[in-house]
Amino acid sequence: MPCIIWVDSDPNVVLSAKFLHQQNYDLKFFNETLDCLNYVQSIDNHSDIRCIITSMMKRKSSYSPFLVMITMSADEQECKDIGFDIIFYNDHYLMQKLYPMGC
């Protein structure tokens, strides 16, 4: 099963992953980067890992995570409907340039 790993200091980030649960991903949550690294090093098959999400950014108006999708073909409105704030099409360099420290 495809796996998504999410590292965030906020233990309530699990509540923000409803859209990933609905897509049938095997989700792994870690509050500490070292715990995540230890997990990744301990597993044999890294090819099941589809994404590692990490964010220590705090939004100005709330404590919810800032979600960015980098994709080749996802529908922008569908991504926004399920909670993504920004969608970049195959350009993570632009995303890092525009949002280097979060929002």
GROMACS elastic network, one bead per residue, 0.5 to 0.9 nm:
[ bonds ]
;  ai    aj funct       b0    kb
    1    24     6  0.81713   500
    1    25     6  0.67592   500
    1    26     6  0.63082   500
    1    48     6  0.66300   500
    1    49     6  0.89577   500
    2    24     6  0.82020   500
    2    25     6  0.55726   500
    2    26     6  0.60450   500
    2    27     6  0.86832   500
    2    47     6  0.84374   500
    2    49     6  0.60190   500
    2    50     6  0.61166   500
    3    25     6  0.55692   500
    3    27     6  0.57743   500
    3    28     6  0.73843   500
    3    48     6  0.56320   500
    3    50     6  0.57037   500
    3    51     6  0.72184   500
    3    52     6  0.88505   500
    4    20     6  0.83969   500
    4    25     6  0.65146   500
    4    26     6  0.62675   500
    4    27     6  0.50614   500
    4    28     6  0.63409   500
    4    29     6  0.86201   500
    4    48     6  0.85682   500
    4    49     6  0.59149   500
    4    50     6  0.56875   500
    4    52     6  0.59058   500
    4    53     6  0.75815   500
    5    26     6  0.84480   500
    5    27     6  0.59238   500
    5    29     6  0.59594   500
    5    30     6  0.77423   500
    5    36     6  0.79035   500
    5    49     6  0.74685   500
    5    50     6  0.82781   500
    5    51     6  0.63204   500
    5    53     6  0.61170   500
    5    54     6  0.83986   500
    6    13     6  0.84417   500
    6    14     6  0.87011   500
    6    27     6  0.74906   500
    6    28     6  0.61939   500
    6    30     6  0.62779   500
    6    31     6  0.84691   500
    6    36     6  0.84671   500
    6    51     6  0.83078   500
    6    52     6  0.57705   500
    6    54     6  0.58648   500
    6    55     6  0.85624   500
    7    10     6  0.87887   500
    7    13     6  0.88008   500
    7    28     6  0.84764   500
    7    29     6  0.59189   500
    7    31     6  0.56053   500
    7    32     6  0.66359   500
    7    33     6  0.64385   500
    7    36     6  0.70049   500
    7    52     6  0.75845   500
    7    53     6  0.61032   500
    7    55     6  0.69825   500
    7    56     6  0.87000   500
    8    11     6  0.71440   500
    8    12     6  0.89567   500
    8    13     6  0.68932   500
    8    29     6  0.77727   500
    8    30     6  0.64399   500
    8    31     6  0.50024   500
    8    32     6  0.70128   500
    8    33     6  0.80979   500
    8    53     6  0.82569   500
    8    54     6  0.59162   500
    8    55     6  0.58698   500
    8    56     6  0.63139   500
    8    65     6  0.89979   500
    9    12     6  0.88366   500
    9    13     6  0.83400   500
    9    30     6  0.78214   500
    9    32     6  0.64879   500
    9    33     6  0.88373   500
    9    55     6  0.83452   500
    9    56     6  0.69375   500
   10    13     6  0.57156   500
   10    14     6  0.87230   500
   10    31     6  0.66653   500
   10    56     6  0.86917   500
   10    63     6  0.89556   500
   11    14     6  0.68013   500
   11    15     6  0.88496   500
   11    29     6  0.84817   500
   11    30     6  0.81194   500
   11    31     6  0.63821   500
   12    15     6  0.56347   500
   12    16     6  0.75795   500
   13    16     6  0.52382   500
   13    17     6  0.70259   500
   13    29     6  0.82858   500
   13    64     6  0.77390   500
   13    65     6  0.73111   500
   14    17     6  0.55030   500
   14    18     6  0.79397   500
   14    29     6  0.71715   500
   15    18     6  0.65866   500
   16    19     6  0.78314   500
   16    20     6  0.88335   500
   16    64     6  0.75216   500
   16    65     6  0.74481   500
   16    83     6  0.86838   500
   17    20     6  0.52883   500
   17    21     6  0.63910   500
   17    22     6  0.87776   500
   17    27     6  0.86111   500
   18    21     6  0.51037   500
   18    22     6  0.62555   500
   18    23     6  0.88404   500
   18    82     6  0.87357   500
   19    22     6  0.51210   500
   19    23     6  0.65679   500
   19    82     6  0.61297   500
   19    83     6  0.77378   500
   20    23     6  0.51158   500
   20    24     6  0.67185   500
   20    25     6  0.60691   500
   20    26     6  0.86456   500
   20    27     6  0.77799   500
   21    24     6  0.52399   500
   21    25     6  0.59049   500
   21    26     6  0.77477   500
   21    27     6  0.74910   500
   22    25     6  0.77742   500
   24    27     6  0.87455   500
   28    36     6  0.87496   500
   29    36     6  0.81033   500
   30    33     6  0.70989   500
   30    34     6  0.88584   500
   30    35     6  0.64680   500
   30    36     6  0.58745   500
   31    34     6  0.89555   500
   31    35     6  0.76028   500
   31    36     6  0.81663   500
   32    35     6  0.53639   500
   32    36     6  0.66315   500
   32    37     6  0.89373   500
   33    36     6  0.51316   500
   33    37     6  0.62570   500
   33    38     6  0.86590   500
   33    54     6  0.86170   500
   34    37     6  0.50338   500
   34    38     6  0.61021   500
   34    39     6  0.85461   500
   35    38     6  0.51337   500
   35    39     6  0.62089   500
   35    40     6  0.87308   500
   36    39     6  0.50628   500
   36    40     6  0.62105   500
   36    41     6  0.85928   500
   37    40     6  0.51419   500
   37    41     6  0.61121   500
   37    42     6  0.85403   500
   38    41     6  0.51752   500
   38    42     6  0.61438   500
   38    43     6  0.89907   500
   39    42     6  0.50988   500
   39    43     6  0.65837   500
   40    43     6  0.56452   500
   40    44     6  0.85305   500
   40    46     6  0.75162   500
   41    44     6  0.79333   500
   41    46     6  0.89544   500
   43    46     6  0.69351   500
   45    48     6  0.64285   500
   45    49     6  0.82524   500
   46    49     6  0.55816   500
   46    50     6  0.88616   500
   47    50     6  0.74983   500
   49    52     6  0.75756   500
   55    58     6  0.85125   500
   55    65     6  0.74680   500
   55    66     6  0.78572   500
   55   102     6  0.85817   500
   56    65     6  0.85981   500
   56   102     6  0.85916   500
   57    65     6  0.74085   500
   57    66     6  0.73274   500
   57   101     6  0.70439   500
   57   102     6  0.54664   500
   57   103     6  0.71706   500
   58    61     6  0.86288   500
   58    62     6  0.74888   500
   58    63     6  0.60287   500
   58    64     6  0.76408   500
   58    65     6  0.71971   500
   58    66     6  0.78179   500
   58   102     6  0.73543   500
   58   103     6  0.70597   500
   59    62     6  0.54551   500
   59    63     6  0.59851   500
   59    64     6  0.70372   500
   59    65     6  0.73358   500
   59    66     6  0.69859   500
   59   102     6  0.74983   500
   59   103     6  0.53747   500
   60    63     6  0.80299   500
   60   103     6  0.67076   500
   61    64     6  0.88964   500
   62    65     6  0.85454   500
   63    66     6  0.89321   500
   66    84     6  0.76254   500
   66    85     6  0.65300   500
   66    86     6  0.85983   500
   66   102     6  0.75532   500
   66   103     6  0.74908   500
   67    83     6  0.72186   500
   67    85     6  0.53397   500
   67    86     6  0.68102   500
   67    87     6  0.87669   500
   68    84     6  0.58286   500
   68    85     6  0.59225   500
   68    87     6  0.58270   500
   68    88     6  0.75870   500
   68    95     6  0.83771   500
   69    74     6  0.87905   500
   69    79     6  0.77118   500
   69    84     6  0.66313   500
   69    85     6  0.80701   500
   69    86     6  0.63392   500
   69    88     6  0.61320   500
   69    89     6  0.82293   500
   70    74     6  0.88676   500
   70    86     6  0.86249   500
   70    87     6  0.59829   500
   70    89     6  0.57493   500
   70    90     6  0.59122   500
   70    91     6  0.69047   500
   70    92     6  0.64766   500
   70    95     6  0.83972   500
   71    74     6  0.60237   500
   71    87     6  0.73863   500
   71    88     6  0.63202   500
   71    90     6  0.54038   500
   71    91     6  0.82246   500
   72    88     6  0.83825   500
   72    89     6  0.53324   500
   72    90     6  0.52787   500
   72    91     6  0.89846   500
   73    76     6  0.87932   500
   73    89     6  0.72429   500
   73    90     6  0.86798   500
   74    77     6  0.88803   500
   74    78     6  0.77280   500
   74    79     6  0.71699   500
   74    87     6  0.86702   500
   74    89     6  0.83250   500
   75    78     6  0.53321   500
   75    79     6  0.62897   500
   75    80     6  0.88088   500
   76    79     6  0.51975   500
   76    80     6  0.63073   500
   76    81     6  0.86257   500
   76    86     6  0.86135   500
   76    87     6  0.64535   500
   76    88     6  0.89315   500
   77    80     6  0.50547   500
   77    81     6  0.60114   500
   77    82     6  0.87328   500
   78    82     6  0.64493   500
   78    83     6  0.88821   500
   78    84     6  0.89487   500
   79    82     6  0.53760   500
   79    83     6  0.65415   500
   79    84     6  0.55321   500
   79    85     6  0.82747   500
   79    86     6  0.85088   500
   79    87     6  0.74405   500
   80    83     6  0.51486   500
   80    85     6  0.62267   500
   80    86     6  0.75405   500
   80    87     6  0.80569   500
   81    84     6  0.73490   500
   84    87     6  0.71456   500
   86    95     6  0.88882   500
   87    95     6  0.88937   500
   88    91     6  0.59559   500
   88    92     6  0.70850   500
   88    94     6  0.80323   500
   88    95     6  0.68600   500
   89    92     6  0.81663   500
   90    93     6  0.89397   500
   91    94     6  0.55621   500
   91    95     6  0.66999   500
   91    96     6  0.89990   500
   92    96     6  0.61895   500
   92    97     6  0.85639   500
   93    96     6  0.51702   500
   93    97     6  0.61631   500
   93    98     6  0.86799   500
   94    98     6  0.61000   500
   94    99     6  0.84097   500
   95    98     6  0.52826   500
   95    99     6  0.58732   500
   95   100     6  0.77344   500
   96    99     6  0.52450   500
   96   101     6  0.84533   500
   97   100     6  0.57141   500
   98   101     6  0.88834   500
   98   102     6  0.88683   500
   99   102     6  0.51399   500
   99   103     6  0.70050   500
  100   103     6  0.88798   500
